[in-house]
Amino acid sequence: MKERVDAGDKMALMHLTIIPLGTGSASVGEYVAEIQVALQESGFSYTLTDMGTTIEGGSKELLVLAAQLSELPFKKGVQRVVTQISLDDRRDKKVELGDKIKSVARRLP
């Protein structure tokens, strides 16, 4: 049986997509940029993708961060925000951004 990672070492990955609705425009780039600035200031490691942002950290801290980030469009006057969260909380080993991509790449011919 594998040894469980110490609570201080466990990391999770969260994929977060925040969608402001009713902005009067199909573009949401200004909202995404504001969220990215907040992430830069947060100290969390993250990667922006075309469909959302993947963030690395402890699961509890990530969920708190998601709530804080989903508030940002409301502060700009948006009346409705859809926040999609996918959380991969792995307890058997430490995971980091890019680990899944490397794992798949090792298996490719």
MOPAC internal coordinates of N, CA, C and O (Angstrom, degrees):
PM7 1SCF
backbone

  N    0.0000 0     0.00 0     0.00 0    0    0    0
  C    1.4498 1     0.00 0     0.00 0    1    0    0
  C    1.5266 1   109.34 1     0.00 0    2    1    0
  O    1.2310 1   120.86 1   -44.63 1    3    2    1
  N    1.3356 1   115.96 1   135.37 1    3    2    1
  C    1.4525 1   119.94 1   179.54 1    5    3    2
  C    1.5236 1   110.84 1   -72.49 1    6    5    3
  O    1.2310 1   121.51 1   -33.05 1    7    6    5
  N    1.3166 1   114.73 1   146.95 1    7    6    5
  C    1.4622 1   120.20 1   177.11 1    9    7    6
  C    1.5197 1   109.29 1   -74.99 1   10    9    7
  O    1.2310 1   120.96 1   -44.17 1   11   10    9
  N    1.3106 1   115.77 1   135.83 1   11   10    9
  C    1.4713 1   119.83 1   177.73 1   13   11   10
  C    1.5149 1   109.17 1   -71.22 1   14   13   11
  O    1.2310 1   121.31 1   -35.27 1   15   14   13
  N    1.2998 1   115.09 1   144.73 1   15   14   13
  C    1.4549 1   121.26 1   178.44 1   17   15   14
  C    1.5183 1   108.76 1   -70.79 1   18   17   15
  O    1.2310 1   120.41 1   -40.59 1   19   18   17
  N    1.3179 1   116.82 1   139.41 1   19   18   17
  C    1.4551 1   121.83 1   177.04 1   21   19   18
  C    1.5226 1   109.93 1   -55.72 1   22   21   19
  O    1.2310 1   120.31 1   -36.46 1   23   22   21
  N    1.3272 1   117.02 1   143.54 1   23   22   21
  C    1.4629 1   121.62 1  -177.45 1   25   23   22
  C    1.5231 1   112.33 1   -53.20 1   26   25   23
  O    1.2310 1   120.07 1   148.21 1   27   26   25
  N    1.3230 1   117.47 1   -31.79 1   27   26   25
  C    1.4530 1   120.25 1   179.90 1   29   27   26
  C    1.5192 1   112.98 1   -73.83 1   30   29   27
  O    1.2310 1   120.29 1   161.34 1   31   30   29
  N    1.3335 1   117.05 1   -18.66 1   31   30   29
  C    1.4587 1   121.63 1  -178.29 1   33   31   30
  C    1.5226 1   113.59 1   -97.39 1   34   33   31
  O    1.2310 1   119.83 1   164.28 1   35   34   33
  N    1.3308 1   117.92 1   -15.72 1   35   34   33
  C    1.4623 1   118.28 1  -173.40 1   37   35   34
  C    1.5259 1   110.26 1   -68.73 1   38   37   35
  O    1.2310 1   122.27 1   -40.91 1   39   38   37
  N    1.3058 1   113.26 1   139.09 1   39   38   37
  C    1.4501 1   119.84 1  -178.82 1   41   39   38
  C    1.5158 1   107.88 1  -132.15 1   42   41   39
  O    1.2310 1   121.29 1   -29.10 1   43   42   41
  N    1.2995 1   115.14 1   150.90 1   43   42   41
  C    1.4544 1   121.14 1   176.12 1   45   43   42
  C    1.5177 1   107.86 1  -125.59 1   46   45   43
  O    1.2310 1   121.36 1   -16.89 1   47   46   45
  N    1.3186 1   114.99 1   163.11 1   47   46   45
  C    1.4505 1   121.38 1   173.38 1   49   47   46
  C    1.5201 1   107.88 1  -118.30 1   50   49   47
  O    1.2310 1   120.63 1   -46.62 1   51   50   49
  N    1.3180 1   116.40 1   133.38 1   51   50   49
  C    1.4582 1   121.50 1   178.45 1   53   51   50
  C    1.5178 1   108.45 1  -122.88 1   54   53   51
  O    1.2310 1   121.14 1   -52.16 1   55   54   53
  N    1.3278 1   115.42 1   127.84 1   55   54   53
  C    1.4637 1   119.75 1   172.20 1   57   55   54
  C    1.5262 1   106.26 1   -99.17 1   58   57   55
  O    1.2310 1   120.71 1   -55.44 1   59   58   57
  N    1.3077 1   116.25 1   124.56 1   59   58   57
  C    1.4605 1   122.25 1  -172.48 1   61   59   58
  C    1.5229 1   109.94 1  -124.52 1   62   61   59
  O    1.2310 1   121.02 1   -50.34 1   63   62   61
  N    1.3187 1   115.66 1   129.66 1   63   62   61
  C    1.4542 1   121.78 1   173.31 1   65   63   62
  C    1.5206 1   107.48 1  -128.81 1   66   65   63
  O    1.2310 1   120.69 1   -56.35 1   67   66   65
  N    1.3256 1   116.28 1   123.65 1   67   66   65
  C    1.4634 1   121.93 1  -179.93 1   69   67   66
  C    1.5183 1   107.42 1  -114.94 1   70   69   67
  O    1.2310 1   120.84 1   -58.16 1   71   70   69
  N    1.3388 1   115.99 1   121.84 1   71   70   69
  C    1.4539 1   121.83 1  -174.72 1   73   71   70
  C    1.5245 1   109.81 1  -119.42 1   74   73   71
  O    1.2310 1   119.85 1   -73.62 1   75   74   73
  N    1.3370 1   117.90 1   106.38 1   75   74   73
  C    1.4612 1   120.08 1   174.66 1   77   75   74
  C    1.5289 1   109.34 1   -77.45 1   78   77   75
  O    1.2310 1   120.31 1   -47.80 1   79   78   77
  N    1.3131 1   117.01 1   132.20 1   79   78   77
  C    1.4616 1   121.66 1  -179.68 1   81   79   78
  C    1.5252 1   110.62 1  -109.75 1   82   81   79
  O    1.2310 1   121.21 1   -27.11 1   83   82   81
  N    1.3319 1   115.29 1   152.89 1   83   82   81
  C    1.4519 1   120.14 1   175.66 1   85   83   82
  C    1.5106 1   114.07 1    72.05 1   86   85   83
  O    1.2310 1   120.49 1  -147.63 1   87   86   85
  N    1.3328 1   116.66 1    32.37 1   87   86   85
  C    1.4624 1   120.12 1  -178.48 1   89   87   86
  C    1.5206 1   112.21 1   -86.80 1   90   89   87
  O    1.2310 1   120.07 1   169.90 1   91   90   89
  N    1.3363 1   117.47 1   -10.10 1   91   90   89
  C    1.4493 1   120.62 1  -177.80 1   93   91   90
  C    1.5153 1   113.08 1    85.60 1   94   93   91
  O    1.2310 1   120.17 1  -177.01 1   95   94   93
  N    1.3450 1   117.28 1     2.99 1   95   94   93
  C    1.4641 1   121.83 1  -179.34 1   97   95   94
  C    1.5218 1   109.35 1  -143.84 1   98   97   95
  O    1.2310 1   121.11 1   -30.42 1   99   98   97
  N    1.3207 1   115.48 1   149.58 1   99   98   97
  C    1.4650 1   119.89 1   175.56 1  101   99   98
  C    1.5210 1   111.24 1   -76.69 1  102  101   99
  O    1.2310 1   119.76 1   162.49 1  103  102  101
  N    1.3198 1   118.06 1   -17.51 1  103  102  101
  C    1.4547 1   123.20 1  -178.27 1  105  103  102
  C    1.5278 1   111.07 1   -85.51 1  106  105  103
  O    1.2310 1   120.89 1   -43.27 1  107  106  105
  N    1.3321 1   115.91 1   136.73 1  107  106  105
  C    1.4671 1   120.52 1   177.00 1  109  107  106
  C    1.5293 1   110.92 1  -123.31 1  110  109  107
  O    1.2310 1   120.44 1  -167.66 1  111  110  109
  N    1.3352 1   116.76 1    12.34 1  111  110  109
  C    1.4578 1   121.61 1  -175.97 1  113  111  110
  C    1.5107 1   114.84 1   -54.73 1  114  113  111
  O    1.2310 1   120.31 1   141.77 1  115  114  113
  N    1.3321 1   117.01 1   -38.23 1  115  114  113
  C    1.4713 1   119.11 1  -179.30 1  117  115  114
  C    1.5282 1   111.31 1   -65.47 1  118  117  115
  O    1.2310 1   120.30 1   145.85 1  119  118  117
  N    1.3407 1   117.03 1   -34.15 1  119  118  117
  C    1.4618 1   120.87 1   178.80 1  121  119  118
  C    1.5260 1   110.42 1   -73.42 1  122  121  119
  O    1.2310 1   120.70 1   139.32 1  123  122  121
  N    1.3213 1   116.27 1   -40.68 1  123  122  121
  C    1.4658 1   120.89 1   177.99 1  125  123  122
  C    1.5217 1   109.95 1   -61.95 1  126  125  123
  O    1.2310 1   120.40 1   137.22 1  127  126  125
  N    1.3221 1   116.83 1   -42.78 1  127  126  125
  C    1.4667 1   120.67 1   179.58 1  129  127  126
  C    1.5245 1   110.95 1   -61.25 1  130  129  127
  O    1.2310 1   120.32 1   138.35 1  131  130  129
  N    1.3228 1   117.00 1   -41.65 1  131  130  129
  C    1.4689 1   120.08 1   179.28 1  133  131  130
  C    1.5294 1   110.78 1   -64.10 1  134  133  131
  O    1.2310 1   120.37 1   140.64 1  135  134  133
  N    1.3255 1   116.90 1   -39.36 1  135  134  133
  C    1.4611 1   120.92 1   178.14 1  137  135  134
  C    1.5264 1   110.19 1   -65.88 1  138  137  135
  O    1.2310 1   120.13 1   140.91 1  139  138  137
  N    1.3282 1   117.35 1   -39.09 1  139  138  137
  C    1.4651 1   120.79 1   178.75 1  141  139  138
  C    1.5274 1   111.23 1   -64.73 1  142  141  139
  O    1.2310 1   120.01 1   141.08 1  143  142  141
  N    1.3184 1   117.58 1   -38.92 1  143  142  141
  C    1.4722 1   120.90 1   176.71 1  145  143  142
  C    1.5222 1   109.55 1   -61.74 1  146  145  143
  O    1.2310 1   120.52 1   135.55 1  147  146  145
  N    1.3391 1   116.60 1   -44.45 1  147  146  145
  C    1.4654 1   120.41 1   178.62 1  149  147  146
  C    1.5262 1   111.00 1   -62.35 1  150  149  147
  O    1.2310 1   120.28 1   141.70 1  151  150  149
  N    1.3264 1   117.07 1   -38.30 1  151  150  149
  C    1.4675 1   120.23 1   177.49 1  153  151  150
  C    1.5208 1   111.19 1   -65.81 1  154  153  151
  O    1.2310 1   119.94 1   138.62 1  155  154  153
  N    1.3173 1   117.73 1   -41.38 1  155  154  153
  C    1.4649 1   120.97 1   177.51 1  157  155  154
  C    1.5231 1   110.54 1   -57.57 1  158  157  155
  O    1.2310 1   120.86 1   140.13 1  159  158  157
  N    1.3103 1   115.97 1   -39.87 1  159  158  157
  C    1.4677 1   121.22 1  -178.92 1  161  159  158
  C    1.5248 1   112.47 1   -77.00 1  162  161  159
  O    1.2310 1   120.15 1   160.59 1  163  162  161
  N    1.3358 1   117.32 1   -19.41 1  163  162  161
  C    1.4697 1   121.43 1  -174.59 1  165  163  162
  C    1.5261 1   113.51 1   -74.40 1  166  165  163
  O    1.2310 1   119.83 1   153.34 1  167  166  165
  N    1.3258 1   117.92 1   -26.66 1  167  166  165
  C    1.4557 1   120.93 1  -176.77 1  169  167  166
  C    1.5205 1   114.08 1    88.68 1  170  169  167
  O    1.2310 1   119.65 1   174.83 1  171  170  169
  N    1.3354 1   118.27 1    -5.17 1  171  170  169
  C    1.4585 1   121.44 1   177.09 1  173  171  170
  C    1.5267 1   109.13 1   -75.99 1  174  173  171
  O    1.2310 1   120.23 1   -32.80 1  175  174  173
  N    1.3269 1   117.17 1   147.20 1  175  174  173
  C    1.4585 1   121.76 1   171.23 1  177  175  174
  C    1.5200 1   107.45 1   -80.39 1  178  177  175
  O    1.2310 1   120.24 1   -42.34 1  179  178  177
  N    1.3392 1   117.15 1   137.66 1  179  178  177
  C    1.4585 1   120.08 1  -176.99 1  181  179  178
  C    1.5210 1   109.91 1  -154.63 1  182  181  179
  O    1.2310 1   121.59 1   -17.01 1  183  182  181
  N    1.3308 1   114.57 1   162.99 1  183  182  181
  C    1.4497 1   122.32 1   175.33 1  185  183  182
  C    1.5197 1   108.38 1  -135.84 1  186  185  183
  O    1.2310 1   120.37 1   -56.52 1  187  186  185
  N    1.3146 1   116.90 1   123.48 1  187  186  185
  C    1.4574 1   122.28 1   175.21 1  189  187  186
  C    1.5191 1   108.40 1   -81.05 1  190  189  187
  O    1.2310 1   120.30 1   -46.88 1  191  190  189
  N    1.3292 1   117.04 1   133.12 1  191  190  189
  C    1.4584 1   122.19 1   174.76 1  193  191  190
  C    1.5258 1   108.14 1  -120.94 1  194  193  191
  O    1.2310 1   120.88 1    -4.17 1  195  194  193
  N    1.3106 1   115.92 1   175.83 1  195  194  193
  C    1.4587 1   119.92 1   179.02 1  197  195  194
  C    1.5275 1   112.97 1   -66.44 1  198  197  195
  O    1.2310 1   120.33 1   159.61 1  199  198  197
  N    1.3284 1   116.97 1   -20.39 1  199  198  197
  C    1.4613 1   120.99 1  -174.78 1  201  199  198
  C    1.5237 1   114.26 1  -117.78 1  202  201  199
  O    1.2310 1   119.83 1  -170.29 1  203  202  201
  N    1.3122 1   117.94 1     9.71 1  203  202  201
  C    1.4509 1   120.57 1  -179.64 1  205  203  202
  C    1.5181 1   109.94 1   154.30 1  206  205  203
  O    1.2310 1   121.14 1    16.31 1  207  206  205
  N    1.3103 1   115.42 1  -163.69 1  207  206  205
  C    1.4587 1   121.37 1  -178.66 1  209  207  206
  C    1.5180 1   108.95 1  -131.87 1  210  209  207
  O    1.2310 1   120.35 1   -45.03 1  211  210  209
  N    1.3323 1   116.94 1   134.97 1  211  210  209
  C    1.4585 1   121.78 1   174.83 1  213  211  210
  C    1.5211 1   107.90 1  -103.58 1  214  213  211
  O    1.2310 1   121.06 1   -49.47 1  215  214  213
  N    1.3367 1   115.58 1   130.53 1  215  214  213
  C    1.4585 1   121.98 1  -173.69 1  217  215  214
  C    1.5259 1   108.46 1  -126.51 1  218  217  215
  O    1.2310 1   120.64 1   -37.91 1  219  218  217
  N    1.3198 1   116.37 1   142.09 1  219  218  217
  C    1.4587 1   123.40 1  -177.92 1  221  219  218
  C    1.5254 1   109.53 1  -108.47 1  222  221  219
  O    1.2310 1   120.57 1   -43.52 1  223  222  221
  N    1.3374 1   116.52 1   136.48 1  223  222  221
  C    1.4628 1   120.22 1   176.46 1  225  223  222
  C    1.5105 1   111.44 1   168.47 1  226  225  223
  O    1.2310 1   120.66 1     7.11 1  227  226  225
  N    1.3150 1   116.33 1  -172.89 1  227  226  225
  C    1.4567 1   121.02 1   174.73 1  229  227  226
  C    1.5224 1   109.78 1   -71.98 1  230  229  227
  O    1.2310 1   120.12 1   -35.41 1  231  230  229
  N    1.3300 1   117.37 1   144.59 1  231  230  229
  C    1.4622 1   120.39 1  -173.80 1  233  231  230
  C    1.5283 1   112.90 1   -58.97 1  234  233  231
  O    1.2310 1   120.07 1   137.28 1  235  234  233
  N    1.3097 1   117.47 1   -42.72 1  235  234  233
  C    1.4708 1   119.71 1  -179.52 1  237  235  234
  C    1.5204 1   110.99 1   -64.60 1  238  237  235
  O    1.2310 1   120.88 1   137.07 1  239  238  237
  N    1.3271 1   115.92 1   -42.93 1  239  238  237
  C    1.4639 1   120.10 1  -179.39 1  241  239  238
  C    1.5282 1   110.83 1   -67.10 1  242  241  239
  O    1.2310 1   120.58 1   143.62 1  243  242  241
  N    1.3318 1   116.50 1   -36.38 1  243  242  241
  C    1.4589 1   120.08 1   178.86 1  245  243  242
  C    1.5261 1   111.66 1   -64.98 1  246  245  243
  O    1.2310 1   120.45 1   139.86 1  247  246  245
  N    1.3182 1   116.75 1   -40.14 1  247  246  245
  C    1.4652 1   119.66 1   179.36 1  249  247  246
  C    1.5245 1   111.47 1   -66.98 1  250  249  247
  O    1.2310 1   120.38 1   142.28 1  251  250  249
  N    1.3170 1   116.88 1   -37.72 1  251  250  249
  C    1.4688 1   120.50 1   175.41 1  253  251  250
  C    1.5263 1   109.45 1   -64.14 1  254  253  251
  O    1.2310 1   120.62 1   136.06 1  255  254  253
  N    1.3245 1   116.41 1   -43.94 1  255  254  253
  C    1.4656 1   120.84 1   178.69 1  257  255  254
  C    1.5251 1   111.14 1   -60.61 1  258  257  255
  O    1.2310 1   119.95 1   137.04 1  259  258  257
  N    1.3282 1   117.70 1   -42.96 1  259  258  257
  C    1.4660 1   121.29 1   178.92 1  261  259  258
  C    1.5251 1   110.88 1   -58.51 1  262  261  259
  O    1.2310 1   120.52 1   137.39 1  263  262  261
  N    1.3136 1   116.62 1   -42.61 1  263  262  261
  C    1.4724 1   120.29 1   178.61 1  265  263  262
  C    1.5303 1   110.80 1   -63.69 1  266  265  263
  O    1.2310 1   120.38 1   138.27 1  267  266  265
  N    1.3154 1   116.89 1   -41.73 1  267  266  265
  C    1.4720 1   120.34 1   179.35 1  269  267  266
  C    1.5247 1   111.43 1   -65.29 1  270  269  267
  O    1.2310 1   120.37 1   136.76 1  271  270  269
  N    1.3146 1   116.90 1   -43.24 1  271  270  269
  C    1.4594 1   120.33 1  -178.71 1  273  271  270
  C    1.5279 1   111.94 1   -68.65 1  274  273  271
  O    1.2310 1   120.35 1   144.79 1  275  274  273
  N    1.3196 1   116.94 1   -35.21 1  275  274  273
  C    1.4696 1   119.11 1  -179.83 1  277  275  274
  C    1.5245 1   112.23 1   -69.92 1  278  277  275
  O    1.2310 1   120.17 1   164.35 1  279  278  277
  N    1.3151 1   117.29 1   -15.65 1  279  278  277
  C    1.4691 1   121.25 1   176.29 1  281  279  278
  C    1.5288 1   112.71 1   -78.00 1  282  281  279
  O    1.2310 1   120.06 1   158.02 1  283  282  281
  N    1.3190 1   117.48 1   -21.98 1  283  282  281
  C    1.4662 1   120.57 1  -173.68 1  285  283  282
  C    1.5285 1   113.64 1   -58.48 1  286  285  283
  O    1.2310 1   118.54 1   133.95 1  287  286  285
  N    1.3398 1   120.39 1   -46.05 1  287  286  285
  C    1.4656 1   118.39 1   177.79 1  289  287  286
  C    1.5279 1   113.13 1   -62.29 1  290  289  287
  O    1.2310 1   120.26 1   146.37 1  291  290  289
  N    1.3238 1   117.11 1   -33.63 1  291  290  289
  C    1.4679 1   119.99 1   177.71 1  293  291  290
  C    1.5255 1   110.54 1   -61.57 1  294  293  291
  O    1.2310 1   120.69 1   142.68 1  295  294  293
  N    1.3254 1   116.29 1   -37.32 1  295  294  293
  C    1.4656 1   120.59 1   179.92 1  297  295  294
  C    1.5248 1   111.92 1   -66.92 1  298  297  295
  O    1.2310 1   120.34 1   162.25 1  299  298  297
  N    1.3407 1   116.96 1   -17.75 1  299  298  297
  C    1.4609 1   121.68 1   177.70 1  301  299  298
  C    1.5309 1   111.15 1   -96.58 1  302  301  299
  O    1.2310 1   120.23 1  -171.41 1  303  302  301
  N    1.3326 1   117.17 1     8.59 1  303  302  301
  C    1.4573 1   121.00 1   176.22 1  305  303  302
  C    1.5109 1   115.86 1    97.11 1  306  305  303
  O    1.2310 1   119.75 1  -179.90 1  307  306  305
  N    1.3459 1   118.09 1     0.10 1  307  306  305
  C    1.4592 1   120.37 1   177.26 1  309  307  306
  C    1.5238 1   108.15 1   -67.14 1  310  309  307
  O    1.2310 1   120.55 1   -40.56 1  311  310  309
  N    1.3246 1   116.55 1   139.44 1  311  310  309
  C    1.4569 1   120.74 1  -176.75 1  313  311  310
  C    1.5309 1   113.96 1   -97.88 1  314  313  311
  O    1.2310 1   120.79 1   165.75 1  315  314  313
  N    1.3385 1   116.10 1   -14.25 1  315  314  313
  C    1.4729 1   119.37 1   179.98 1  317  315  314
  C    1.5231 1   109.11 1  -145.57 1  318  317  315
  O    1.2310 1   120.99 1   -46.90 1  319  318  317
  N    1.3401 1   115.72 1   133.10 1  319  318  317
  C    1.4661 1   122.04 1  -179.26 1  321  319  318
  C    1.5268 1   108.43 1  -135.63 1  322  321  319
  O    1.2310 1   121.11 1   -51.30 1  323  322  321
  N    1.3262 1   115.48 1   128.70 1  323  322  321
  C    1.4599 1   120.98 1   173.99 1  325  323  322
  C    1.5265 1   107.19 1  -101.55 1  326  325  323
  O    1.2310 1   120.53 1   -55.38 1  327  326  325
  N    1.3239 1   116.60 1   124.62 1  327  326  325
  C    1.4564 1   121.69 1   179.19 1  329  327  326
  C    1.5188 1   108.19 1  -116.60 1  330  329  327
  O    1.2310 1   121.08 1   -59.70 1  331  330  329
  N    1.3356 1   115.55 1   120.30 1  331  330  329
  C    1.4569 1   121.27 1   178.77 1  333  331  330
  C    1.5230 1   108.14 1  -107.21 1  334  333  331
  O    1.2310 1   121.36 1   -53.55 1  335  334  333
  N    1.3436 1   115.01 1   126.45 1  335  334  333
  C    1.4655 1   121.03 1  -177.93 1  337  335  334
  C    1.5181 1   108.93 1  -124.70 1  338  337  335
  O    1.2310 1   121.19 1   -49.17 1  339  338  337
  N    1.3198 1   115.32 1   130.83 1  339  338  337
  C    1.4545 1   121.61 1   170.81 1  341  339  338
  C    1.5251 1   105.44 1  -124.09 1  342  341  339
  O    1.2310 1   120.27 1   -60.64 1  343  342  341
  N    1.3374 1   117.08 1   119.36 1  343  342  341
  C    1.4551 1   121.91 1  -174.64 1  345  343  342
  C    1.5216 1   109.86 1  -116.64 1  346  345  343
  O    1.2310 1   120.45 1   -57.80 1  347  346  345
  N    1.3213 1   116.75 1   122.20 1  347  346  345
  C    1.4620 1   122.58 1   175.52 1  349  347  346
  C    1.5216 1   106.54 1  -107.30 1  350  349  347
  O    1.2310 1   120.91 1   -80.56 1  351  350  349
  N    1.3202 1   115.87 1    99.44 1  351  350  349
  C    1.4674 1   122.77 1  -176.57 1  353  351  350
  C    1.5196 1   107.72 1  -105.22 1  354  353  351
  O    1.2310 1   120.64 1   -83.35 1  355  354  353
  N    1.3033 1   116.38 1    96.65 1  355  354  353
  C    1.4629 1   121.75 1  -175.98 1  357  355  354
  C    1.5192 1   109.15 1   -99.07 1  358  357  355
  O    1.2310 1   120.39 1   -50.02 1  359  358  357
  N    1.3345 1   116.87 1   129.98 1  359  358  357
  C    1.4589 1   121.32 1  -175.36 1  361  359  358
  C    1.5220 1   113.76 1  -107.94 1  362  361  359
  O    1.2310 1   119.63 1   171.20 1  363  362  361
  N    1.3487 1   118.31 1    -8.80 1  363  362  361
  C    1.4632 1   119.04 1  -176.49 1  365  363  362
  C    1.5158 1   112.74 1   -87.83 1  366  365  363
  O    1.2310 1   120.06 1   161.94 1  367  366  365
  N    1.3414 1   117.49 1   -18.06 1  367  366  365
  C    1.4588 1   120.40 1   176.86 1  369  367  366
  C    1.5190 1   109.02 1  -160.14 1  370  369  367
  O    1.2310 1   121.49 1   -18.82 1  371  370  369
  N    1.3085 1   114.75 1   161.18 1  371  370  369
  C    1.4566 1   120.64 1   178.51 1  373  371  370
  C    1.5242 1   108.89 1   -73.94 1  374  373  371
  O    1.2310 1   120.53 1   -45.02 1  375  374  373
  N    1.3121 1   116.58 1   134.98 1  375  374  373
  C    1.4624 1   121.26 1   176.72 1  377  375  374
  C    1.5164 1   109.36 1  -119.32 1  378  377  375
  O    1.2310 1   121.47 1   -30.73 1  379  378  377
  N    1.3169 1   114.79 1   149.27 1  379  378  377
  C    1.4572 1   120.81 1   179.24 1  381  379  378
  C    1.5172 1   109.38 1  -135.94 1  382  381  379
  O    1.2310 1   120.84 1   -17.25 1  383  382  381
  N    1.3150 1   116.01 1   162.75 1  383  382  381
  C    1.4545 1   120.72 1   175.51 1  385  383  382
  C    1.5241 1   109.45 1   -54.47 1  386  385  383
  O    1.2310 1   120.46 1   -45.85 1  387  386  385
  N    1.2985 1   116.72 1   134.15 1  387  386  385
  C    1.4543 1   121.86 1   178.24 1  389  387  386
  C    1.5092 1   115.16 1    92.82 1  390  389  387
  O    1.2310 1   119.41 1   165.07 1  391  390  389
  N    1.3454 1   118.72 1   -14.93 1  391  390  389
  C    1.4627 1   121.24 1  -178.40 1  393  391  390
  C    1.5307 1   112.20 1   -60.99 1  394  393  391
  O    1.2310 1   120.00 1   138.06 1  395  394  393
  N    1.3180 1   117.60 1   -41.94 1  395  394  393
  C    1.4660 1   120.35 1  -178.30 1  397  395  394
  C    1.5248 1   110.56 1   -66.80 1  398  397  395
  O    1.2310 1   120.43 1   141.00 1  399  398  397
  N    1.3042 1   116.79 1   -39.00 1  399  398  397
  C    1.4668 1   121.17 1   179.14 1  401  399  398
  C    1.5241 1   109.88 1   -64.29 1  402  401  399
  O    1.2310 1   120.38 1   136.19 1  403  402  401
  N    1.3370 1   116.89 1   -43.81 1  403  402  401
  C    1.4667 1   120.84 1   178.06 1  405  403  402
  C    1.5282 1   111.10 1   -63.29 1  406  405  403
  O    1.2310 1   120.14 1   141.10 1  407  406  405
  N    1.3175 1   117.33 1   -38.90 1  407  406  405
  C    1.4621 1   121.80 1  -179.51 1  409  407  406
  C    1.5298 1   110.16 1   -63.04 1  410  409  407
  O    1.2310 1   120.30 1   135.70 1  411  410  409
  N    1.3028 1   117.03 1   -44.30 1  411  410  409
  C    1.4554 1   120.39 1   179.04 1  413  411  410
  C    1.5234 1   110.62 1   -67.73 1  414  413  411
  O    1.2310 1   119.90 1   138.34 1  415  414  413
  N    1.3343 1   117.80 1   -41.66 1  415  414  413
  C    1.4613 1   121.84 1  -179.24 1  417  415  414
  C    1.5226 1   110.98 1   -59.92 1  418  417  415
  O    1.2310 1   119.50 1   142.64 1  419  418  417
  N    1.3296 1   118.56 1   -37.36 1  419  418  417
  C    1.4695 1   121.79 1   178.57 1  421  419  418
  C    1.5317 1   111.50 1   -64.21 1  422  421  419
  O    1.2310 1   120.09 1   155.01 1  423  422  421
  N    1.3020 1   117.43 1   -24.99 1  423  422  421
  C    1.4604 1   121.85 1  -176.82 1  425  423  422
  C    1.5376 1   113.36 1   -92.19 1  426  425  423
  O    1.2310 1   120.57 1   171.02 1  427  426  425
  N    1.3093 1   116.52 1    -8.98 1  427  426  425
  C    1.4669 1   119.84 1  -179.55 1  429  427  426
  C    1.5177 1   110.49 1   -77.17 1  430  429  427
  O    1.2310 1   120.63 1   -35.33 1  431  430  429
  N    1.3290 1   116.41 1   144.67 1  431  430  429
  C    1.4716 1   118.94 1   179.11 1  433  431  430
  C    1.5221 1   111.73 1   -69.27 1  434  433  431
  O    1.2310 1   120.10 1   180.00 1  435  434  433

